[in-house]
């Protein structure tokens, strides 16, 4: 074996190793992109949760302001209007959460169908969304009590 044959064999082996390393790195980047997509979906869901919490609080506050006005005989005509506006805020918040949960589930289902698993087994954002949904429903009931 001559020197040129030995160096050509090493060069081919090195080229193959480099190609395998690049393929592995590309697979890692694809996996990281899928992880980022999961996290982006969670951030979007949590943003909807944050918005819904604000809307629920605002709706309950408006409804309770109507209660205050009614108990002190101040502007009795606006009492029912304030309850309707407060209930509308809570209903929009609940619809927003339900829509966000559905959107999040679709994104995750699509990623899982492509072979990418979740980063964590129990998604915290989804759990928070469900809890806020329950609070919103009870908040809507609270206005009328």
C-alpha positions as CSV (number, residue, x, y, z in Angstrom):
1,X,0.0,0.0,0.0
2,X,1.5,3.3,-1.0
3,X,1.3,6.5,0.9
4,X,-1.3,8.0,-1.5
5,X,-3.6,5.0,-1.1
6,X,-3.4,5.2,2.7
7,X,-4.2,8.9,2.8
8,X,-7.1,8.4,0.3
9,X,-8.5,5.7,2.5
10,X,-8.3,7.9,5.6
11,X,-9.8,10.8,3.7
12,X,-12.8,8.7,2.7
13,X,-13.2,7.5,6.2
14,X,-13.0,11.0,7.6
15,X,-15.5,12.2,5.0
16,X,-18.0,9.5,6.0
17,X,-17.5,10.3,9.7
18,X,-18.1,14.0,9.0
19,X,-21.3,13.2,7.0
20,X,-22.6,11.1,9.9
21,X,-21.8,13.8,12.4
22,X,-23.6,16.4,10.2
23,X,-26.6,14.0,9.8
24,X,-26.7,13.6,13.6
25,X,-26.5,17.3,14.2
26,X,-29.3,17.9,11.7
27,X,-31.5,15.4,13.5
28,X,-30.7,17.2,16.8
29,X,-31.7,20.6,15.2
30,X,-34.9,19.1,14.0
31,X,-35.7,17.7,17.4
32,X,-34.9,21.1,19.0
33,X,-37.2,22.8,16.5
34,X,-40.0,20.4,17.5
35,X,-39.3,21.2,21.1
36,X,-39.5,25.0,20.3
37,X,-42.8,24.4,18.6
38,X,-44.2,22.6,21.7
39,X,-42.9,25.5,23.9
40,X,-44.4,28.1,21.5
41,X,-47.8,26.4,21.7
42,X,-47.5,26.3,25.5
43,X,-46.6,30.1,25.6
44,X,-49.6,30.8,23.4
45,X,-51.9,28.8,25.6
46,X,-50.5,30.5,28.7
47,X,-51.0,33.9,27.1
48,X,-54.7,33.0,26.6
49,X,-54.9,31.9,30.2
50,X,-53.4,35.2,31.3
51,X,-55.9,37.2,29.2
52,X,-58.8,35.1,30.4
53,X,-57.9,35.5,34.0
54,X,-58.0,39.3,33.5
55,X,-61.3,39.1,31.7
56,X,-62.8,36.9,34.4
57,X,-61.6,39.2,37.2
58,X,-63.0,42.2,35.3
59,X,-66.3,40.5,34.7
60,X,-66.7,39.5,38.3
61,X,-65.8,43.1,39.4
62,X,-68.3,44.6,37.0
63,X,-71.0,42.2,38.3
64,X,-70.2,42.9,41.9
65,X,-70.3,46.7,41.2
66,X,-73.8,46.1,40.0
67,X,-74.6,44.3,43.2
68,X,-73.3,47.2,45.2
69,X,-75.4,49.7,43.2
70,X,-78.5,47.6,43.7
71,X,-78.0,47.2,47.5
72,X,-77.5,50.9,48.0
73,X,-80.3,51.9,45.6
74,X,-78.0,53.7,43.3
75,X,-78.8,53.6,39.6
76,X,-81.0,50.5,39.9
77,X,-81.6,50.5,36.2
78,X,-78.0,49.9,35.4
79,X,-77.8,46.9,37.7
80,X,-78.9,44.3,35.2
81,X,-76.8,46.0,32.5
82,X,-73.7,45.6,34.6
83,X,-74.5,41.9,35.3
84,X,-74.9,41.3,31.5
85,X,-71.6,43.1,30.7
86,X,-69.8,41.2,33.5
87,X,-71.3,37.9,32.3
88,X,-70.3,38.7,28.8
89,X,-66.6,39.2,29.8
90,X,-66.6,35.9,31.7
91,X,-68.3,34.1,28.8
92,X,-65.7,35.5,26.3
93,X,-62.9,34.4,28.7
94,X,-64.3,30.9,28.9
95,X,-64.7,30.7,25.1
96,X,-61.1,32.0,24.7
97,X,-59.8,29.3,27.0
98,X,-61.7,26.6,25.3
99,X,-60.5,27.8,21.9
100,X,-56.9,27.9,23.1
101,X,-57.1,24.4,24.6
102,X,-58.4,23.1,21.2
103,X,-55.7,25.0,19.3
104,X,-53.0,23.6,21.6
105,X,-54.3,20.1,21.3
106,X,-54.3,20.3,17.5
107,X,-50.7,21.5,17.4
108,X,-49.6,18.8,19.8
109,X,-51.5,16.1,17.9
110,X,-49.9,17.1,14.6
111,X,-46.4,17.1,16.2
112,X,-46.9,13.7,17.8
113,X,-48.3,12.3,14.5
114,X,-45.0,13.4,13.0
115,X,-43.1,11.4,15.6
116,X,-42.1,14.1,18.0
117,X,-42.9,13.6,21.6
118,X,-43.6,16.2,24.3
119,X,-40.7,17.6,26.3
120,X,-42.6,16.9,29.6
121,X,-45.3,14.4,30.1
122,X,-47.7,16.6,32.0
123,X,-48.1,20.0,30.3
124,X,-48.4,22.7,32.9
125,X,-50.0,25.2,30.6
126,X,-52.9,22.8,29.9
127,X,-53.5,22.2,33.5
128,X,-53.6,25.9,34.3
129,X,-55.9,26.4,31.4
130,X,-58.3,23.8,32.7
131,X,-58.2,25.3,36.2
132,X,-58.9,28.8,34.9
133,X,-61.7,27.4,32.8
134,X,-63.3,26.0,36.0
135,X,-62.8,29.3,37.8
136,X,-64.4,31.2,35.0
137,X,-67.4,29.0,35.0
138,X,-67.8,29.4,38.8
139,X,-67.2,33.1,38.4
140,X,-70.0,33.3,35.9
141,X,-72.3,31.5,38.4
142,X,-71.0,33.8,41.3
143,X,-72.3,36.9,39.5
144,X,-75.9,35.7,39.7
145,X,-75.7,34.7,43.4
